[in-house]
Amino acid sequence: MKRHKDALGIQEGAINVRAMARSLVGAAEEAASEGAGAEQDAAVRMIVHRLARVCRVDLVSYGYDPETLTDTFQLLVGECKAKAEQEAGAIGSGQAPVMLEVGNRRGSR
C-alpha cells in the first residue's frame, strides 16, 4: 500500500466512508510496520482529517440540534446507548439472530 499517495487522493475529495476507513487501517498498519506511531504519521493524519470532515465532526464538537438545543455530541451518545441496549436486549432475549439464507446453487441441496 502506498499510504501517502492514497492520503493525497483521499484529500482531493473522497466521500466514501467505508473506503476511507479501509485505507486508514491499511495506512496505520503500514506506518506501524515501519516502526512509526500511526497517530503521528502524515498519511494517517490526512486520512483521519478527511474522514472527520466527511462525517462532519466539527458539528459534533460545536453544534446543537436546532429544535431541542441539545448538544450534538450528547445526541449521538444517547442514540448509541439506545441502540446498544436494543442489541443487548435482542441477544439476551433468547431469540436466535436472524440469518439470511443463500439461494440454492445448481447442484446443491
Z-matrix of the N, CA and C atoms (Angstrom, degrees):
N
C 1 1.464
C 2 1.525 1 108.41
N 3 1.263 2 115.67 1 138.32
C 4 1.454 3 121.59 2 176.20
C 5 1.521 4 107.86 3 -105.85
N 6 1.314 5 115.38 4 86.45
C 7 1.458 6 120.42 5 -170.30
C 8 1.514 7 113.70 6 -63.94
N 9 1.311 8 117.43 7 -33.73
C 10 1.466 9 118.86 8 -177.77
C 11 1.529 10 111.07 9 -70.49
N 12 1.315 11 116.49 10 -39.86
C 13 1.467 12 120.74 11 176.60
C 14 1.530 13 109.94 12 -65.30
N 15 1.336 14 116.69 13 -42.90
C 16 1.468 15 120.82 14 177.44
C 17 1.523 16 111.17 15 -60.63
N 18 1.328 17 115.73 16 -43.58
C 19 1.467 18 120.08 17 -178.91
C 20 1.523 19 111.01 18 -61.11
N 21 1.322 20 116.05 19 -42.42
C 22 1.467 21 119.39 20 178.32
C 23 1.522 22 111.26 21 -64.63
N 24 1.321 23 116.61 22 -40.80
C 25 1.464 24 120.47 23 177.96
C 26 1.514 25 111.92 24 -64.63
N 27 1.306 26 117.04 25 -42.05
C 28 1.465 27 121.85 26 178.71
C 29 1.523 28 109.99 27 -63.16
N 30 1.310 29 116.95 28 -40.65
C 31 1.454 30 121.47 29 -179.05
C 32 1.523 31 112.15 30 -65.15
N 33 1.319 32 117.05 31 -20.24
C 34 1.470 33 121.69 32 179.44
C 35 1.526 34 112.60 33 -68.60
N 36 1.329 35 117.36 34 -12.97
C 37 1.456 36 118.60 35 176.85
C 38 1.514 37 115.53 36 137.22
N 39 1.308 38 117.95 37 25.20
C 40 1.458 39 121.10 38 177.89
C 41 1.526 40 110.12 39 -59.59
N 42 1.340 41 116.46 40 144.82
C 43 1.460 42 120.28 41 178.05
C 44 1.534 43 112.96 42 -129.65
N 45 1.322 44 117.65 43 -4.93
C 46 1.459 45 121.98 44 -178.86
C 47 1.524 46 109.24 45 -82.84
N 48 1.318 47 116.51 46 103.17
C 49 1.464 48 122.18 47 -175.71
C 50 1.523 49 111.25 48 -60.81
N 51 1.317 50 117.45 49 -41.64
C 52 1.469 51 120.11 50 -178.65
C 53 1.518 52 111.43 51 -63.50
N 54 1.322 53 116.95 52 -43.39
C 55 1.466 54 120.61 53 179.87
C 56 1.521 55 110.74 54 -66.11
N 57 1.329 56 116.77 55 -40.86
C 58 1.457 57 119.50 56 178.19
C 59 1.520 58 111.00 57 -65.01
N 60 1.322 59 116.97 58 -38.90
C 61 1.466 60 120.64 59 179.24
C 62 1.529 61 110.65 60 -63.83
N 63 1.336 62 116.61 61 -40.99
C 64 1.469 63 119.71 62 177.26
C 65 1.532 64 110.25 63 -63.61
N 66 1.326 65 116.60 64 -42.11
C 67 1.471 66 120.36 65 177.90
C 68 1.523 67 110.71 66 -63.54
N 69 1.324 68 116.32 67 -38.15
C 70 1.462 69 120.72 68 179.13
C 71 1.525 70 110.99 69 -62.18
N 72 1.318 71 116.41 70 -45.60
C 73 1.473 72 120.01 71 179.39
C 74 1.523 73 109.72 72 -61.92
N 75 1.325 74 116.62 73 -45.62
C 76 1.461 75 119.85 74 179.10
C 77 1.521 76 112.44 75 -62.43
N 78 1.312 77 116.48 76 -42.28
C 79 1.464 78 120.72 77 179.70
C 80 1.526 79 110.90 78 -64.72
N 81 1.323 80 116.82 79 -41.75
C 82 1.466 81 120.47 80 179.18
C 83 1.530 82 110.70 81 -64.31
N 84 1.326 83 117.04 82 -41.27
C 85 1.462 84 121.00 83 177.96
C 86 1.522 85 110.81 84 -64.23
N 87 1.338 86 115.96 85 -43.47
C 88 1.462 87 120.33 86 179.66
C 89 1.532 88 110.83 87 -63.12
N 90 1.319 89 116.62 88 -44.42
C 91 1.468 90 120.31 89 178.69
C 92 1.522 91 110.70 90 -61.70
N 93 1.322 92 116.24 91 -43.25
C 94 1.467 93 120.46 92 179.90
C 95 1.523 94 111.12 93 -64.33
N 96 1.337 95 117.12 94 -37.22
C 97 1.472 96 119.66 95 -179.61
C 98 1.526 97 111.33 96 -67.51
N 99 1.327 98 116.30 97 -20.53
C 100 1.462 99 120.77 98 176.95
C 101 1.523 100 111.48 99 -92.58
N 102 1.322 101 116.02 100 3.01
C 103 1.451 102 120.59 101 178.08
C 104 1.517 103 114.21 102 85.44
N 105 1.316 104 117.30 103 8.23
C 106 1.473 105 121.05 104 -179.88
C 107 1.519 106 109.90 105 -93.52
N 108 1.312 107 115.77 106 147.95
C 109 1.459 108 119.49 107 172.70
C 110 1.517 109 108.57 108 -74.82
N 111 1.305 110 117.38 109 123.37
C 112 1.464 111 121.23 110 -175.96
C 113 1.525 112 112.00 111 -57.18
N 114 1.333 113 117.12 112 -35.20
C 115 1.463 114 120.08 113 -177.68
C 116 1.523 115 112.20 114 -69.44
N 117 1.329 116 117.18 115 -11.92
C 118 1.459 117 120.91 116 178.58
C 119 1.526 118 112.80 117 -108.43
N 120 1.319 119 117.63 118 -3.88
C 121 1.460 120 122.50 119 -177.07
C 122 1.527 121 110.48 120 -76.31
N 123 1.320 122 117.36 121 133.29
C 124 1.467 123 122.43 122 -177.11
C 125 1.528 124 111.76 123 -59.42
N 126 1.327 125 117.66 124 -44.09
C 127 1.468 126 120.76 125 -177.95
C 128 1.528 127 110.79 126 -66.12
N 129 1.315 128 116.68 127 -44.94
C 130 1.465 129 121.09 128 179.37
C 131 1.526 130 109.68 129 -59.59
N 132 1.308 131 116.04 130 -45.63
C 133 1.466 132 120.11 131 -178.27
C 134 1.527 133 111.43 132 -64.41
N 135 1.342 134 117.34 133 -37.93
C 136 1.467 135 119.59 134 178.53
C 137 1.530 136 111.72 135 -66.64
N 138 1.328 137 116.10 136 -39.85
C 139 1.467 138 119.65 137 178.69
C 140 1.525 139 110.11 138 -65.55
N 141 1.326 140 116.67 139 -43.61
C 142 1.464 141 120.79 140 178.01
C 143 1.528 142 110.29 141 -60.80
N 144 1.314 143 116.34 142 -41.17
C 145 1.466 144 120.87 143 179.38
C 146 1.526 145 110.93 144 -59.11
N 147 1.326 146 116.83 145 -47.57
C 148 1.466 147 120.02 146 -179.18
C 149 1.524 148 110.44 147 -66.58
N 150 1.308 149 117.19 148 -41.59
C 151 1.459 150 121.43 149 178.80
C 152 1.523 151 110.42 150 -60.27
N 153 1.325 152 116.20 151 -43.99
C 154 1.466 153 120.68 152 178.55
C 155 1.523 154 110.75 153 -63.16
N 156 1.318 155 116.52 154 -39.29
C 157 1.465 156 119.61 155 -179.34
C 158 1.531 157 111.22 156 -67.19
N 159 1.335 158 116.45 157 -44.49
C 160 1.465 159 120.28 158 178.98
C 161 1.527 160 110.71 159 -62.19
N 162 1.331 161 116.72 160 -37.30
C 163 1.470 162 121.33 161 179.59
C 164 1.525 163 112.64 162 -84.40
N 165 1.317 164 116.73 163 4.74
C 166 1.463 165 123.87 164 176.25
C 167 1.533 166 112.11 165 54.93
N 168 1.313 167 115.85 166 48.01
C 169 1.451 168 121.65 167 -179.46
C 170 1.521 169 111.37 168 -61.23
N 171 1.330 170 117.56 169 -29.34
C 172 1.462 171 119.68 170 178.67
C 173 1.520 172 111.31 171 -58.74
N 174 1.323 173 117.26 172 -33.01
C 175 1.459 174 120.36 173 177.65
C 176 1.525 175 111.62 174 -71.57
N 177 1.324 176 116.10 175 -29.58
C 178 1.459 177 119.70 176 177.53
C 179 1.523 178 109.16 177 -67.98
N 180 1.308 179 116.77 178 -40.88
C 181 1.461 180 120.92 179 -176.93
C 182 1.523 181 112.94 180 -75.11
N 183 1.322 182 116.57 181 -36.41
C 184 1.460 183 119.39 182 -170.38
C 185 1.519 184 114.57 183 -125.69
N 186 1.331 185 118.18 184 5.89
C 187 1.450 186 119.44 185 -172.08
C 188 1.512 187 114.65 186 -104.48
N 189 1.308 188 113.78 187 160.16
C 190 1.459 189 122.09 188 176.32
C 191 1.508 190 108.54 189 -133.25
N 192 1.325 191 116.42 190 146.39
C 193 1.456 192 120.95 191 175.04
C 194 1.525 193 107.69 192 -67.43
N 195 1.339 194 117.96 193 126.62
C 196 1.466 195 119.27 194 -175.03
C 197 1.531 196 113.96 195 -66.07
N 198 1.327 197 118.05 196 -24.77
C 199 1.464 198 120.26 197 -178.77
C 200 1.526 199 112.40 198 -85.43
N 201 1.330 200 116.49 199 -45.15
C 202 1.461 201 119.61 200 -174.93
C 203 1.529 202 113.04 201 -99.62
N 204 1.312 203 116.64 202 -12.02
C 205 1.462 204 123.52 203 -175.36
C 206 1.531 205 112.11 204 59.40
N 207 1.340 206 115.51 205 22.12
C 208 1.458 207 121.34 206 177.09
C 209 1.520 208 108.97 207 -81.79
N 210 1.306 209 115.74 208 140.66
C 211 1.456 210 121.59 209 176.64
C 212 1.530 211 109.13 210 -57.54
N 213 1.333 212 116.86 211 132.93
C 214 1.462 213 121.80 212 -177.17
C 215 1.517 214 111.84 213 -59.75
N 216 1.329 215 117.53 214 -40.54
C 217 1.462 216 120.52 215 179.15
C 218 1.523 217 110.18 216 -59.77
N 219 1.316 218 116.84 217 -43.51
C 220 1.460 219 120.39 218 -179.98
C 221 1.537 220 111.28 219 -65.42
N 222 1.332 221 116.82 220 -34.38
C 223 1.469 222 119.83 221 175.45
C 224 1.527 223 110.73 222 -62.55
N 225 1.326 224 116.66 223 -43.95
C 226 1.465 225 120.93 224 179.46
C 227 1.524 226 111.30 225 -65.18
N 228 1.318 227 116.85 226 -42.45
C 229 1.472 228 120.84 227 178.34
C 230 1.522 229 109.59 228 -61.56
N 231 1.317 230 116.60 229 -45.40
C 232 1.461 231 120.70 230 179.73
C 233 1.516 232 112.61 231 -61.54
N 234 1.322 233 116.46 232 -42.79
C 235 1.466 234 119.93 233 179.09
C 236 1.523 235 110.93 234 -65.29
N 237 1.329 236 117.61 235 -41.69
C 238 1.464 237 120.50 236 178.97
C 239 1.528 238 111.14 237 -65.01
N 240 1.327 239 117.27 238 -40.60
C 241 1.470 240 120.71 239 177.99
C 242 1.524 241 110.82 240 -62.73
N 243 1.329 242 117.43 241 -44.53
C 244 1.464 243 121.31 242 -179.60
C 245 1.528 244 110.73 243 -62.93
N 246 1.334 245 116.69 244 -44.02
C 247 1.469 246 120.39 245 179.86
C 248 1.531 247 110.84 246 -66.77
N 249 1.335 248 117.41 247 -38.75
C 250 1.462 249 120.73 248 178.72
C 251 1.523 250 110.78 249 -63.79
N 252 1.335 251 116.96 250 -39.34
C 253 1.467 252 120.77 251 178.08
C 254 1.522 253 110.63 252 -66.70
N 255 1.331 254 117.10 253 -39.44
C 256 1.472 255 120.27 254 176.73
C 257 1.518 256 110.22 255 -62.01
N 258 1.326 257 116.52 256 -45.22
C 259 1.463 258 120.54 257 179.82
C 260 1.521 259 110.66 258 -62.64
N 261 1.315 260 117.19 259 -43.55
C 262 1.463 261 121.02 260 179.63
C 263 1.521 262 110.17 261 -64.75
N 264 1.323 263 117.33 262 -38.34
C 265 1.461 264 121.29 263 178.26
C 266 1.515 265 112.00 264 -65.07
N 267 1.322 266 117.38 265 -40.47
C 268 1.459 267 121.07 266 179.65
C 269 1.524 268 110.53 267 -67.23
N 270 1.323 269 116.62 268 -38.08
C 271 1.461 270 120.26 269 -179.72
C 272 1.518 271 110.07 270 -72.97
N 273 1.328 272 117.90 271 -39.72
C 274 1.453 273 121.72 272 -176.85
C 275 1.517 274 114.24 273 -82.80
N 276 1.335 275 118.66 274 -4.96
C 277 1.459 276 120.66 275 -175.67
C 278 1.517 277 113.19 276 -82.49
N 279 1.322 278 117.14 277 -1.46
C 280 1.454 279 119.86 278 -179.08
C 281 1.517 280 112.30 279 85.85
N 282 1.319 281 116.97 280 -3.41
C 283 1.453 282 119.64 281 178.59
C 284 1.517 283 109.32 282 -81.28
N 285 1.312 284 115.20 283 138.15
C 286 1.455 285 119.26 284 176.06
C 287 1.519 286 108.78 285 -72.75
N 288 1.317 287 117.32 286 145.76
C 289 1.458 288 119.07 287 177.07
C 290 1.519 289 110.86 288 -63.92
N 291 1.301 290 116.32 289 149.75
C 292 1.460 291 121.21 290 179.69
C 293 1.513 292 108.49 291 -72.65
N 294 1.312 293 116.25 292 128.70
C 295 1.459 294 121.29 293 178.88
C 296 1.518 295 107.95 294 -117.26
N 297 1.306 296 116.39 295 138.29
C 298 1.454 297 120.95 296 177.11
C 299 1.513 298 108.84 297 -89.17
N 300 1.319 299 115.30 298 137.14
C 301 1.454 300 119.27 299 177.65
C 302 1.507 301 109.42 300 -90.68
N 303 1.310 302 115.16 301 138.84
C 304 1.450 303 120.99 302 174.44
C 305 1.505 304 107.64 303 -84.39
N 306 1.325 305 116.53 304 133.96
C 307 1.460 306 120.35 305 179.51
C 308 1.508 307 112.65 306 -57.30
N 309 1.333 308 116.55 307 153.95
C 310 1.462 309 120.60 308 179.95
C 311 1.511 310 110.91 309 -60.64
N 312 1.311 311 115.46 310 135.75
C 313 1.461 312 121.37 311 174.99
C 314 1.512 313 107.62 312 -96.35
N 315 1.307 314 115.77 313 156.52
C 316 1.468 315 119.17 314 178.50
C 317 1.515 316 109.72 315 -58.12
N 318 1.302 317 114.92 316 132.85
C 319 1.445 318 120.56 317 177.95
C 320 1.517 319 113.60 318 81.24
N 321 1.326 320 118.31 319 -1.64
C 322 1.468 321 121.21 320 178.88
C 323 1.500 322 109.58 321 -101.60
N 324 1.300 323 115.45 322 153.84
C 325 1.468 324 119.00 323 176.73
C 326 1.466 325 110.62 324 -110.76
